[in-house]
Amino acid sequence: MVVFFVLAMLSTPFAEATQTAYAQQDADRLRALFDRASSRADSLLVRYRLYPLTEDASVLDGLPSSLSDGTAREYALLSGLWAYRAGEASIFSAVTYGRRSTNLLEEAKAQAPNAPFVLLVEGQSLLFRPSIAGKDPDGAARRFGRLAEVVAAEQGSAITETEAHMWRWLALREADRPDEAQPLHDRLTGQDLPPLYRQFLESPPDV
């Protein structure tokens, strides 16, 4: 009963609206949702989805460096936001921000290693970090594969199964595993995808 209640809390109309706006590349809708966010969790979720669409640095203004009572989802989202900020910072600040992102992710993993956003942010971290800092596309592919399993069983998590497979395809490609990556790419492109997912597969981000 407790598990059902927690999943119901995560399956909010706000989270679903955020996911839809993100997949449709509707930055204006995401900004409107940000103005409506009534909780820290909702605010972090919208910012995490809005920044990649706009690369608007103001989205990252005022990020807390830590949380005293955060959930695994909040720690993971905040970790992702600090990772975005590290990617835009000078080399000296990037080290500080990157370490902060890693510490927040470790806190998230300590609470719930298989929570959807923990798996998503951890997979992205393993995929995008420099080789000298432990880049691991094979590990990322495993996280995204697990993410696909989790979101298939937990509807309304603000991550779709298609998104999880999309990230897994990118990780498999980066890991030089074409025998797995190409069939997955073909299966995904054969679907009626929203604009962001279609663009991702046609012009993937540099990793």
Salt bridges, closest charged atoms under 4 A:
ASP28 OD1 - ARG31 NH1 3.52
ASP69 OD1 - ARG40 NH2 3.17
GLU74 OE1 - ARG40 NH2 3.04
GLU106 OE2 - LYS109 NZ 3.41
GLU122 OE2 - LYS109 NZ 3.03
GLU122 OE1 - ARG143 NE 3.14
ASP138 OD1 - ARG177 NH1 2.86
GLU149 OE1 - ARG146 NH1 3.11
GLU161 OE2 - HIS165 NE2 3.66
GLU163 OE2 - ARG49 NH1 2.88
GLU174 OE2 - LYS135 NZ 2.83
GLU180 OE1 - ARG168 NH2 3.86
GLU180 OE2 - ARG177 NE 2.83
ASP186 OD1 - HIS185 ND1 3.93
